[in-house]
């Protein structure tokens, strides 16, 4: 649905979501095929510390 609403192909939407994970805005995303929905988790300070071992100050 996101692809249809945005006028993008499914591959383009998946590429964008992957890019959001790589730039550390999203922790992860997945396509819930049963409902044709996309779920994502935002990267939090706690998630960032767990994955990198770095302490981030805002």
KOLDRENMI-708077 format. One record per atom (N, C-alpha, C): residue in three letters; x, y, z. Coordinates in pm, 1 decimal. Each point is the difference from the previous one (the first is absolute). Layout:
! residues N
NODE  res        xx        yy        zz
NODE  Ala         X         Y         Z
...
! end
This chain:
! residues 58
NODE  res        xx        yy        zz
NODE  Unk      82.0    -119.3       0.0
NODE  Unk     -82.0     119.3       0.0
NODE  Unk      86.8     126.3       0.0
NODE  Unk     106.8      -1.3      79.3
NODE  Unk      90.4     115.5       3.9
NODE  Unk      56.3      27.9    -139.4
NODE  Unk      32.5    -105.1     -71.9
NODE  Unk      52.5      17.2    -135.1
NODE  Unk    -105.3      62.7     -90.3
NODE  Unk    -121.8     -46.2       9.7
NODE  Unk    -107.5      55.2     -84.5
NODE  Unk     -26.6     146.3      35.2
NODE  Unk      -7.2      30.8     128.5
NODE  Unk     -29.0     137.7      41.3
NODE  Unk     111.1      96.1     -40.6
NODE  Unk     122.6     -47.0       4.3
NODE  Unk     113.5      85.6     -33.2
NODE  Unk      38.0      -2.4    -146.2
NODE  Unk     -68.5     -82.0     -78.5
NODE  Unk      31.7      -9.0    -141.7
NODE  Unk     134.6     -65.5     -26.5
NODE  Unk      45.8     -84.6      92.1
NODE  Unk     128.9     -67.2     -13.2
NODE  Unk     -22.0    -150.6     -16.2
NODE  Unk      97.8     -65.8     -55.4
NODE  Unk      -7.3    -145.5      -8.3
NODE  Unk      30.3     -58.9     137.2
NODE  Unk     -37.9    -124.0      18.3
NODE  Unk      28.3     -66.7     127.4
NODE  Unk     150.6      -4.2      25.5
NODE  Unk      78.7     -23.1    -104.3
NODE  Unk     145.5      -4.4      15.1
NODE  Unk      55.3     135.0      44.1
NODE  Unk     -53.6     108.7     -53.9
NODE  Unk      46.0     133.2      39.4
NODE  Unk     -30.3      27.5     147.0
NODE  Unk    -118.1     -41.4      46.0
NODE  Unk     -36.3      19.8     140.3
NODE  Unk      92.2     -82.3      89.8
NODE  Unk      25.8    -125.7     -38.5
NODE  Unk      89.7     -84.8      78.7
NODE  Unk     140.7      57.7       4.3
NODE  Unk      46.3      54.1    -111.3
NODE  Unk     132.4      63.1      -3.1
NODE  Unk       5.2     120.6      93.3
NODE  Unk    -106.8      80.1       0.6
NODE  Unk      -5.6     115.4      88.4
NODE  Unk       2.1     -43.6     146.6
NODE  Unk     -77.9    -101.7      35.3
NODE  Unk      -2.4     -48.2     138.0
NODE  Unk     136.5     -55.6      40.7
NODE  Unk      65.5     -71.5     -91.8
NODE  Unk     135.8     -49.3      28.7
NODE  Unk      95.8     115.9      24.1
NODE  Unk     -14.9     106.3     -78.0
NODE  Unk      86.5     116.8      17.0
NODE  Unk     -25.0      65.5     136.4
NODE  Unk    -124.2       3.7      44.7
NODE  Unk     -31.7      56.2     131.9
NODE  Unk      61.1     -83.1     111.9
NODE  Unk      12.1    -130.8     -21.7
NODE  Unk      67.8     -85.8      98.1
NODE  Unk     150.0      29.4      -2.5
NODE  Unk      57.6      11.0    -119.6
NODE  Unk     143.4      25.9     -11.0
NODE  Unk      40.2     134.7      59.7
NODE  Unk     -85.2     100.9     -13.3
NODE  Unk      35.2     131.2      55.3
NODE  Unk     -45.4      11.9     145.8
NODE  Unk     -44.3    -109.6      55.8
NODE  Unk     -32.0     -13.0     142.9
NODE  Unk    -119.3      82.9      46.8
NODE  Unk     -97.6      17.2     -88.0
NODE  Unk    -126.3      58.8      43.6
NODE  Unk     -93.6    -111.5      46.7
NODE  Unk      -2.0    -110.7     -75.7
NODE  Unk     -77.5    -118.1      37.2
NODE  Unk      94.8    -105.3      53.9
NODE  Unk     -44.8     -72.7     102.7
NODE  Unk      77.2    -114.4      48.8
NODE  Unk     -20.3    -117.6     -95.2
NODE  Unk    -123.5     -15.7     -48.9
NODE  Unk     -32.1    -108.7     -92.5
NODE  Unk    -136.9      26.5     -60.8
NODE  Unk     -31.5     -77.0    -103.1
NODE  Unk    -133.1       4.3     -58.5
NODE  Unk     -30.1    -137.7     -55.6
NODE  Unk    -128.8     -27.4     -18.0
NODE  Unk     -38.8    -126.9     -62.5
NODE  Unk    -133.7      17.9     -70.8
NODE  Unk     -17.4     -75.8    -106.5
NODE  Unk    -124.7       0.0     -76.4
NODE  Unk     -88.8    -109.5      58.6
NODE  Unk    -113.8      38.9      53.4
NODE  Unk     -96.6     -95.1      54.4
NODE  Unk     -93.9     -39.4    -113.1
NODE  Unk      39.2    -104.0     -70.9
NODE  Unk     -70.6     -37.8    -123.4
NODE  Unk    -146.1     -38.7      24.1
NODE  Unk     -28.5     -58.4     114.3
NODE  Unk    -136.4     -43.4      29.6
NODE  Unk     -99.2     116.2      -8.2
NODE  Unk      43.6     118.8      43.5
NODE  Unk     -86.2     118.3       0.5
NODE  Unk      44.4     103.7    -102.6
NODE  Unk     105.5     -30.6     -75.1
NODE  Unk      60.4      92.9     -96.2
NODE  Unk      31.6     133.3      66.6
NODE  Unk      67.0      -8.2     115.0
NODE  Unk      39.9     117.2      75.5
NODE  Unk     150.1      -4.4      25.4
NODE  Unk      54.8     113.5      37.1
NODE  Unk     141.0       9.2      34.9
NODE  Unk       9.1      42.4     146.2
NODE  Unk      82.5     -69.0      74.7
NODE  Unk      24.4      35.7     140.1
NODE  Unk     146.6      37.8      12.9
NODE  Unk      27.1     101.3      81.4
NODE  Unk     138.4      39.8      23.4
NODE  Unk      18.2      35.8     145.7
NODE  Unk     126.6      -5.0      41.6
NODE  Unk      38.4      42.6     134.9
NODE  Unk      96.9     115.5     -15.7
NODE  Unk     -29.0     108.1      69.9
NODE  Unk      92.7     113.5      -0.6
NODE  Unk     122.4     -36.2      82.7
NODE  Unk     111.9      50.6     -39.7
NODE  Unk     122.5     -21.1      75.7
NODE  Unk      -5.4      88.1     124.2
NODE  Unk      20.4     -58.7     114.3
NODE  Unk      -1.2      75.1     125.1
NODE  Unk     140.7       6.7      55.0
NODE  Unk      19.8      83.9      96.0
NODE  Unk     130.0      11.8      64.0
NODE  Unk      42.5    -135.8      55.6
NODE  Unk     -91.3     -69.1      63.9
NODE  Unk      31.6    -131.0      57.6
NODE  Unk      38.2    -100.2    -109.9
NODE  Unk     -71.8       0.2    -111.6
NODE  Unk      31.8     -89.2    -111.5
NODE  Unk     138.2      31.4     -55.3
NODE  Unk      30.3     128.9     -17.4
NODE  Unk     129.5      43.3     -53.2
NODE  Unk     113.4     -45.6      91.1
NODE  Unk     -15.9      14.9     129.7
NODE  Unk     104.4     -42.1      94.0
NODE  Unk      21.0    -150.8      -7.4
NODE  Unk    -107.5     -74.8     -12.1
NODE  Unk      10.3    -146.0      -3.9
NODE  Unk      73.6     -45.7    -125.7
NODE  Unk     -24.6      65.3    -114.0
NODE  Unk      60.2     -43.0    -125.3
NODE  Unk     143.3      49.8     -19.1
NODE  Unk      32.1     114.5      55.2
NODE  Unk     132.7      55.9     -26.3
NODE  Unk      89.5       3.2     123.9
NODE  Unk     -62.7      -8.4     116.8
NODE  Unk      75.6      13.7     122.4
NODE  Unk      36.7     144.4      29.9
NODE  Unk     -46.5      93.4     -83.0
NODE  Unk      31.9     141.4      18.6
NODE  Unk    -104.9      65.1      88.5
NODE  Unk      42.0      97.1      73.3
NODE  Unk     -92.0      81.4      78.1
NODE  Unk     -20.2     130.0     -76.8
NODE  Unk    -125.5      32.6     -22.5
NODE  Unk     -31.6     119.0     -78.3
NODE  Unk     -63.4     102.8      92.2
NODE  Unk      45.1     121.4      -7.1
NODE  Unk     -59.3     108.4      78.9
NODE  Unk     -72.5      93.3     -95.1
NODE  Unk    -115.7      43.4      41.8
NODE  Unk     -80.2      89.0     -83.6
NODE  Unk      13.5     140.2      45.3
! end
